[in-house]
Amino acid sequence: MNILIADDEVAIRELVGEILEAEGHEITLAEDGEDALEKFNRSWHEIVFSDIRMPKLNGIELLAAVKEINVNTQFVIMTSHASIDNSVEALKLGAFDYVLKPFENLDVVVDAANRAMANLSGIHRQQHLLKTLSRQNEELDSLSKEFREMAIRDGLTGLFNRRFAQEQLDKEFDRATSFGRKLSVLFMDLDHFKFFNDRHGHQSGDDILQKLAEIMSQAVIESSTLGRWGGEEFIVIAPETGEEESCKLAEKIRKAVEEHPFPNAAQQPLGIVSLSIGVASRSNGTENSEKLLRLADDAMYYAKKSGRNRTVFCSSPEQMNHVVA
């Protein structure tokens, strides 16, 4: 342990130095407060023994300067009975302990050093524990975010899963209803996907779904929710979006898929990989999110019955409108 001893009395500082050196410590002697601070600046010491009354820089001033440099340094005041009030003040300012001069026996110095070492060891353990806890909290926070992402994401495509998409649809529908805002839903189905899987295998089918998710993600704006509803079905929940804008978005997605050079696309019944898309927007007659979703779903099935690779807008079960590209 590195210990600095500051006292303007040569006999005292040399005696304390000899006692602590005999205990195996590295000792530095200083003839006054200014000398002590200069030596402390040159090399930090873990413990400082300092007289309280010294020329140039007294013990209280040295204490303040040392704590500015290294708050963990253990500072022990050496004082006479006449200066005990100042020693108590030093304790309030961060000194670890004080010993009275003249020493009753030399053990008080050794005991003060041992207790200072034990306190410093406790501080180091506490700091190590806090760093460990901080690191673990960061790791737990990271894991928590990772687990949440896993809980709301589809494992294959990375899109939001059905449960999360349903929750978002309910929330957005309630918000749109409460504030009289626009809301649209796009329900999409990959045409002839079973045909593709049967002919080229499920791995090739998975590759198509992953690429499809990437294409749709590029087309959908950040405020919308894009999710995999299940199998080859996908959904877009588009807040602040009415009939015209949602149909344009649906066509943007449909054309991007139609034009992409998917492997083996030419062997599909339509000669391409394509989507059938149903679109529905919230209106005064749409009582809940379930009905809005059903309208979009009905429109998607109508698009498939009408030849696939097209967008159909549904304003009611009786009213289906083909979207002209």
C-alpha positions, -999 to +999 in steps of 0.1 A: +000+000+000+014+035-009+012+058+020+021+095+021+030+111+055+029+149+059+041+166+091+063+196+096+079+178+126+107+157+113+106+133+143+069+126+139+069+120+101+100+098+103+086+078+133+052+072+115+071+063+083+093+037+101+063+022+118+043+018+086+073+008+065+079-020+090+043-032+082+053-036+045+040-003+031+057+020+005+063+053+023+067+089+010+075+117+035+065+153+030+077+182+052+045+203+048+012+205+031+025+220-001+053+194-004+027+167+002+004+179-025+032+182-050+042+146-043+006+134-044+002+150-078+033+132-090+020+098-078-013+091-062-012+075-028-039+052-014-035+065+022-024+099+035-014+106+071-013+144+077-008+167+105-036+192+108-014+223+115+013+228+089+028+258+071+020+268+035-009+243+033-027+230+064-043+195+068-078+207+060-066+223+028-045+193+018-075+171+024-097+191+001-070+191-026-064+153-023-101+145-025-103+166-057-076+145-073-087+110-060-119+108-039-111+073-028-078+081-011-081+074+027-071+105+046-060+102+083-056+133+104-028+135+130-037+160+156-032+171+192-060+174+218-060+212+212-070+207+175-096+179+180-125+202+169-107+208+136-102+170+132-140+165+136-145+191+109-120+172+087-141+140+091-171+159+079-151+169+048-142+134+039-113+124+062-114+087+072-101+090+107-079+109+131-052+099+156-041+119+186-005+131+192+015+123+211+007+087+204-003+066+235+014+037+217+025+030+182-002+005+176-027+034+170-009+043+138-008+007+126-045+002+135-055+034+116-037+022+086-052-012+087-087+002+091-081+026+062-069-003+040-100-023+049-123+006+041-105+012+008-109-025+000-146-023+007-148+008-016-131-011-044-154-042-040-184-019-040-172-001-072-165-035-088-199-047-078-216-016-092-197-019-125-207-056-127-243-048-119-243-020-145-229-043-171-254-070-162-283-045-163-272-035-198-270-071-209-304-078-194-319-047-211-304-059-244-318-094-238-352-080-229-353-060-262-341-091-281-368-113-265-395-087-272-384-085-308-385-123-309-420-123-294-435-098-319-415-109-351-421-137-376-391-160-375-389-165-413-395-130-427-386-107-398-419-089-403-443-084-374-462-115-365-500-120-365-505-114-328-487-080-329-504-070-361-538-077-346-529-056-315-518-027-337-550-030-358-571-028-327-552+002-314-552+021-347-589+015-352-597+028-317-575+059-323-590+066-358-625+062-344-619+084-314-603+112-334-621+108-367-589+099-386-584+078-418-573+042-415-569+015-442-559-021-443-543-041-471-547-078-470-524-097-494-520-132-506-492-147-527-508-163-558-503-200-564-479-204-536-488-241-530-481-247-567-446-232-562-439-251-531-450-284-546-429-279-577-397-263-562-397-273-525-403-255-493-368-240-491-374-222-524-408-212-511-392-197-479-368-178-501-397-163-520-414-153-488-383-136-474-377-117-506-413-107-507-411-093-472-380-073-483-399-058-513-429-049-493-408-034-465-393-010-490-427+001-502-444+006-469-438+039-449-425+037-413-458+048-397-475+017-412-474-018-397-464-046-421-469-081-408-471-117-419-506-129-411-498-165-417-485-188-444-484-167-476-508-140-463-496-105-453-512-074-439-505-037-440-521-014-414-519+022-427-529+050-403-539+084-418-545+067-451-577+068-471-591+049-501-571+066-528-537+065-510-542+029-498-550+017-533-519+035-547-498+018-520-514-016-529-506-011-566-470+000-557-465-033-538-482-054-564-462-040-593-429-043-574-436-080-568-448-086-604-417-070-619-391-087-596-371-115-613-379-143-588-362-176-596-386-200-614-412-173-617-418-182-653-430-216-643-459-202-623-494-204-638-493-167-645-457-167-656-448-145-627-448-144-589-477-122-580-500-109-552-538-106-549-545-076-527-577-066-509-580-030-496-606-015-472-608+018-454-625+028-422-659+045-427-688+055-405-704+021-411-673+001-400-681-008-364-649-024-354-614-035-365-627-071-371-652-058-397-625-036-414-603-066-417-631-088-430-638-062-458-601-063-468-601-101-467-633-103-488-617-080-513-586-101-515-606-132-522-625-113-549-592-104-565-582-140-566-615-151-581-612-124-607-579-137-620-553-129-594-524-104-596-547-074-590-559-050-563-596-048-553-611-021-530-640-031-508-663-005-493-690-031-483-696-068-489-717-059-519-694-033-534-661-045-548-641-022-571-611-033-592-583-008-589-571+002-624-533+004-626 
